[in-house]
């Protein structure tokens, strides 16, 4: 049982890393992304943080 879990965990982790490495490589070669990396990074941060703020605000309204 443990050997099967470890092998699946290893393969899944390797796939996860390869997906992010390859997407970083390909998106890094797009001129728009390369020229406006600061804006792309801020956009990624906003997409990550805005839903959290939205849920926190919704929670305060329900009290």
C-alpha positions as CSV (number, residue, x, y, z in Angstrom):
1,X,0.0,0.0,0.0
2,X,2.7,2.5,1.0
3,X,4.8,1.7,-2.1
4,X,1.9,2.4,-4.4
5,X,1.1,5.7,-2.7
6,X,4.8,6.8,-2.8
7,X,5.0,6.0,-6.5
8,X,1.8,7.8,-7.4
9,X,2.8,10.7,-5.2
10,X,6.2,10.9,-7.0
11,X,4.7,10.7,-10.5
12,X,2.1,13.4,-9.6
13,X,4.7,15.7,-8.1
14,X,6.9,15.3,-11.1
15,X,4.0,16.0,-13.4
16,X,3.1,19.1,-11.4
17,X,6.6,20.5,-11.5
18,X,7.0,19.8,-15.2
19,X,3.7,21.6,-16.0
20,X,4.8,24.7,-14.2
21,X,8.3,24.6,-15.7
22,X,7.0,24.2,-19.2
23,X,4.3,26.8,-18.8
24,X,6.9,29.3,-17.4
25,X,9.2,28.6,-20.3
26,X,6.5,29.0,-22.9
27,X,4.8,32.0,-21.3
28,X,8.3,33.6,-20.8
29,X,8.9,33.5,-24.5
30,X,5.7,35.4,-25.4
31,X,6.8,39.0,-26.1
32,X,3.8,40.5,-24.4
33,X,4.4,38.6,-21.2
34,X,8.1,39.3,-21.3
35,X,7.6,43.1,-21.8
36,X,4.8,43.4,-19.2
37,X,5.9,40.9,-16.6
38,X,5.1,43.2,-13.7
39,X,1.5,43.6,-14.8
40,X,1.2,39.8,-15.3
41,X,2.5,39.2,-11.8
42,X,0.1,41.7,-10.3
43,X,-2.8,40.1,-12.2
44,X,-1.9,36.7,-10.9
45,X,-1.8,38.0,-7.4
46,X,-5.1,39.8,-7.7
47,X,-6.8,36.7,-9.1
48,X,-5.5,34.8,-6.1
49,X,-6.3,37.3,-3.4
50,X,-9.6,38.9,-4.5
51,X,-11.7,35.7,-4.0
52,X,-10.4,35.5,-0.4
53,X,-11.3,39.1,0.3
54,X,-14.7,38.5,-1.3
55,X,-15.4,35.6,1.0
56,X,-14.2,37.5,4.1
57,X,-16.5,40.4,3.3
58,X,-19.4,38.0,2.7
59,X,-18.8,36.5,6.1
60,X,-18.9,39.8,7.8
61,X,-22.2,40.7,6.1
62,X,-23.8,37.5,7.4
63,X,-23.1,38.3,11.1
